[in-house]
Amino acid sequence: MITVNLNTVPLVEPAKVTSVYSGKPGCCCGCRGKHTDASWAPVKHPDRGRTINDRTVKMVVNKINTYLAGDHDPAVEVETVEGSHVAVMYPNRWYIAYFGD
């Protein structure tokens, strides 16, 4: 896990997100949740069972930003890799925004 100072994590800009993940904790391959691609992503992955849905992308980004901008529950973990992804991991649900293919 990457330790981050939440005061230095900027809010996620939806236009920079190419895909999102929402699912149960653990594996993020899609067996416990769903990956969704943005229509503006340069590469989409329907061959991997992903759908293209901008509403879902924006909804997951809003959930991430709501946590980043609000009170920080110590039971929630945040992982960020600049240029790659931002993940907000609640005990029962993970939300991840990916910035690359």
C-alpha positions in Angstrom: 0.0 0.0 0.0 1.2 3.5 -0.8 0.9 5.9 2.0 -0.3 9.3 0.9 -0.9 12.7 2.6 -4.5 13.3 1.7 -3.9 17.1 1.8 -1.7 16.7 -1.2 -3.9 14.5 -3.3 -5.7 16.7 -5.9 -9.3 16.1 -6.9 -9.7 13.8 -9.9 -10.6 15.6 -13.2 -13.2 13.4 -15.0 -11.9 14.4 -18.4 -8.5 12.8 -17.5 -10.0 9.5 -16.5 -10.0 6.7 -19.1 -11.6 4.0 -17.0 -12.9 3.3 -13.5 -13.4 0.3 -11.3 -16.1 -0.2 -8.6 -16.2 -3.5 -6.7 -15.7 -5.5 -3.5 -12.2 -5.4 -1.9 -9.6 -7.8 -3.1 -8.8 -8.6 -6.7 -9.5 -5.9 -9.3 -9.6 -8.1 -12.4 -13.3 -7.7 -12.6 -14.4 -10.9 -10.8 -15.5 -8.8 -7.7 -16.7 -5.7 -9.5 -16.9 -3.9 -12.8 -14.5 -1.9 -15.0 -16.0 0.8 -17.2 -14.3 2.7 -20.0 -15.0 6.4 -20.8 -16.1 7.2 -24.3 -13.2 9.7 -24.6 -10.6 7.1 -23.7 -8.2 6.5 -26.6 -8.4 2.7 -26.2 -11.5 0.9 -25.0 -11.7 -2.8 -24.0 -15.0 -4.4 -24.9 -13.0 -7.6 -25.5 -12.4 -7.7 -21.7 -16.1 -7.4 -21.0 -16.0 -3.7 -20.2 -18.8 -1.4 -21.1 -18.5 2.2 -22.2 -20.6 4.4 -19.9 -19.7 8.1 -19.2 -22.3 8.3 -16.4 -20.7 5.5 -14.5 -17.2 7.0 -15.0 -18.4 10.3 -13.6 -20.3 8.7 -10.7 -17.2 6.8 -9.6 -15.0 9.9 -9.9 -17.6 11.9 -7.8 -17.4 9.2 -5.1 -13.6 9.5 -5.1 -13.7 13.3 -5.0 -16.3 13.4 -2.3 -14.0 11.4 0.0 -10.9 13.4 -1.0 -12.6 16.7 -0.3 -14.4 15.7 2.9 -13.6 14.2 6.3 -11.2 11.4 6.1 -12.3 8.2 7.9 -9.3 6.3 9.2 -11.0 3.0 8.1 -10.7 4.1 4.4 -7.4 3.7 2.6 -6.3 5.9 -0.3 -3.7 4.8 -2.9 -2.4 7.0 -5.6 0.2 6.6 -8.3 0.7 9.9 -10.2 -0.3 9.4 -13.9 -1.7 6.0 -13.2 -4.6 5.8 -10.8 -6.3 7.0 -7.6 -8.0 4.5 -5.4 -10.3 5.1 -2.5 -10.8 1.8 -0.6 -13.7 1.6 1.8 -13.8 -1.6 4.0 -16.7 -2.9 1.8 -16.1 -1.2 -1.6 -13.2 0.0 -3.7 -13.4 2.9 -6.2 -10.5 3.4 -8.6 -10.0 6.0 -11.4 -7.4 5.1 -14.0 -5.6 7.7 -16.1 -4.0 5.5 -18.7 -4.7 2.6 -20.9 
